[in-house]
Amino acid sequence: QVQLVESGGGLVQAGGSLRLSCAASGSIFGVDAMGWYRQAPGKQRELVATITKGGSPIYADSVKGRFSISRDNAKNTVYLQMNSLKPEDTAVYYCNAGLITIVREYMDYWGKGTLVTVSS
C-alpha cells in the first residue's frame, strides 16, 4: 500500500519552467532521503538531484544552476523546480525515496514516473 506519486510533468518550450511534486503515502512511519532520476528514450536512468531529510541537496552537473530540489517533511513530499529547460531535459522523471514503514522496516521505493517534454 506504500507508494510514491509524481505529478507536474507536461509540455514546455525551451527556456520555460516546470515544477514536479512527489508525495509518499500509505502505511509509513517516516521518509528518509528523497530524490529525482530521469530516463530518456534509449538512454540509461540518471540521477538528477537528491535531498536528505535535513535538507542537504546534491545535483547532477547537467542541472546545476537550473534545477532546485526541496521538500516538505510535514507533507512527505519532495519537489523539483526546473528552470531554463532544454530539449535534452526531455525524459520520464522518477521519484525515489527511502521509506520507513509502520513496522519500522526501511524500504526503497520508486514512483511510476512523470513525462517532461521540452520543445525547441
Secondary structure, 3 states (H helix, E strand, C coil): CCEEEEECCEEEECCCCEEEEEEEECCEEEEEEEEEEEECCCCCCEEEEEECCCCCEEECCCCCCCEEEEEEHHHCEEEEEECCCCHHHCEEEEEEEEEEECCCCEEEEECCCEEEEEEC
